[in-house]
Amino acid sequence: MTCVRVWAPEVRRVELECAGKRRPMAREADGWWSVAAPELVHGTDYAFRVDEEGPFPDPRSPWQPHGVHGPSRWVDHGRFRWHDAGWQAPPLASAVIYELHVGTFTPDGTFEAVIDRLDHLKDLGITHVELMPVAEFPGERGWGYDGVDLFAPHHAYGGPEGLKRLVDACHRKGLAVLLDVVYNHLGPSGNYLGRFGPYFTDAYRTPWGDAVNLDQAHSDTVRRFFLDNALMWLEDYHFDGLRIDAVHAIVDISAIHFLEALAREVRALEARLGRHLVVIAESDLNDPRVVRAPEIGGHGLDAQWNEDFHHALHAVLTGERDGYYADFGAVADLAAALTRGLVYDGRYSTYRRRSHGRPAADLPARRFVGCLQNHDQVGNRALGERSAQLLSAGLLRVGAALVLTAPFVPLLFQGEEWGADTPFLYFTNHDDPDLAQAVREGRRREFAAFGWDPEGIPDPQAPETFERSRLDWDQPTDEPYAGLLRWYRELIALRRAHPAFAEDRLERVRVRFDESERWLMMRRGALAVACNLGTSPRRLDCPAGCHPRILLASDPGVAVTCETIDLPAETVAILDLVPNTAACGGEAT
């Protein structure tokens, strides 16, 4: 018999509404209410009434087939037949991650439709597929960062069954799956948690309003809510890891920070399941304690997104200096990221007008995820331009090479591999007209401050804003897209094959550069990556004592001898540095 429980510590009465009946629930200890409900079986709709108000969805609803305002639907996770027994995800140190948004990745925008494109990802050389948030959010379309039913896969994508089929299919193809989850805030529309209990606190403020209550009165149960959510995705949906959104906005002054508690419980689940699991953070703090071991005062997560590497690479390649890019732009910044992990590791930030970060050069580079673009860096632009719209064909290949030869774990954003020119815009589908207008006006104000014409900012609520963001799968077979796709495949294959990539100690990375001539050479063991970022050809000196051999070059005009490397404008060459034990003469190929 099904026993239904819900936490509501400060209310007088809770009722279960199911099958046309309202049944009073009994108060238990610690603010919980329960009732036996034999009629509640897999596929049955139900809701709660709280102090005669409602009905409201279950705070832990496993399925919201009618959206955020409708009733919940009961799910028996044991009914699904998995085919991934014995599956193990590849180590994060050997990963190539591919971030995708389910709604725009395919024309259909569903979990099922993603399955049809997995062979493309496998052929590309991807090891880990990272889904942007899929927890139930308002409307039919959105980024997912305003989710409100955190235990329920979005109905428009295919619900619980569709998500399980996608994860199962990924594992059968040899692809690990990561999920982006949001624990720093919930969306405003459809967020009924406050009707049940003190899930939020006004002790702190975040960019989205009151903070999640992780350290005030009743916070033990709130923490348990989010911890159980994380474990559910890993156990019931077989995900191989989580990416935690904006951990700098998770406010918790407890002796054991929420992130440390999360890492501890994931490690325990990993031991119980016998399956490798990872937790990756997005952090704006440049604080290596996020990934340091708890035994030395860290939170114990496996890796964090390296915003400094992205910003340094983007600013060098594009020349942009707006907003936080004002802190970057020098080739020296890119060299610092490659050799120290972080650029701002205690250094003064002009953008922040204060010192920022702390040193992280002693960390292995696998603790950082590096990229040329991701959903934030594309979608938070006014017009959603990708790197392919901001860079020349040559610099686009240079950027790809630096991401895929850097010591960090590389991440690609959907369509990047063929230089997709469809934008990735910010889109929403709020049914509350006041909220929709507030989002629309807020977006215009944000970009007007950067000098954009407010009337030229795409309306997030307009269906065409969403439709324009869908990938065009006819592109990869045509030039110039097909040529860039080949370049990405070659880079990923080289990353997998060359032994230099197994070494991720930052002190072993050597970088030479010239700021005025805009070239950079990165040395990783017996491998060198020579980049000409400028618009004129450059001749670089070869590392001494070796016979260079070109492994990959973005331009057929690259030529090397034992003494020099000739690079046409905006090109990159990846060289195998064979020890020079014999006389060397002529040109190396």
Sequence and secondary structure as in RCSB ss.txt:
>XXXX:A:sequence
MTCVRVWAPEVRRVELECAGKRRPMAREADGWWSVAAPELVHGTDYAFRVDEEGPFPDPRSPWQPHGVHGPSRWV
DHGRFRWHDAGWQAPPLASAVIYELHVGTFTPDGTFEAVIDRLDHLKDLGITHVELMPVAEFPGERGWGYDGVDL
FAPHHAYGGPEGLKRLVDACHRKGLAVLLDVVYNHLGPSGNYLGRFGPYFTDAYRTPWGDAVNLDQAHSDTVRRF
FLDNALMWLEDYHFDGLRIDAVHAIVDISAIHFLEALAREVRALEARLGRHLVVIAESDLNDPRVVRAPEIGGHG
LDAQWNEDFHHALHAVLTGERDGYYADFGAVADLAAALTRGLVYDGRYSTYRRRSHGRPAADLPARRFVGCLQNH
DQVGNRALGERSAQLLSAGLLRVGAALVLTAPFVPLLFQGEEWGADTPFLYFTNHDDPDLAQAVREGRRREFAAF
GWDPEGIPDPQAPETFERSRLDWDQPTDEPYAGLLRWYRELIALRRAHPAFAEDRLERVRVRFDESERWLMMRRG
ALAVACNLGTSPRRLDCPAGCHPRILLASDPGVAVTCETIDLPAETVAILDLVPNTAACGGEAT
>XXXX:A:secstr
  EEEEE TT S EEEEETTEEEE EE GGGEEEEE TT  TT EEEEEETTEEEE  TT S  TT TTS EE  
 GGGS    TT     GGG  EEEE HHHHSSS SHHHHHTTHHHHHHHT  EEEE   EE SSS   STT SEE
EEE GGGTHHHHHHHHHHHHHHTT EEEEEE  S   STT  HHHHS  EEEEEEETTEEEE SSSTTHHHHHHH
HHHHHHHHHHTS  SEEEES GGG    SSS HHHHHHHHHHHHHHHHTS  EEEE  SS  GGGTS GGGT   
 SEEE HHHHHHHHHHHH   SGGGGG   HHHHHHHHHHS S SSEEETTTTEEE    TTSBGGGEEEES  H
HHHHTSTT   HHHHS HHHHHHHHHHHHHSSSEEEEETTGGGT  S        S HHHHHHHHHHHHHHHHTT
T  GGGS  TTSHHHHHHTS  TTGGGSTTHHHHHHHHHHHHHHHHH GGGG  BGGGEEEEEETTTTEEEEEET
TEEEEEE SSS EEEE  TTEEEEEEEESSTT EEESSEEEE TTEEEEEEEEE  S   SEE 
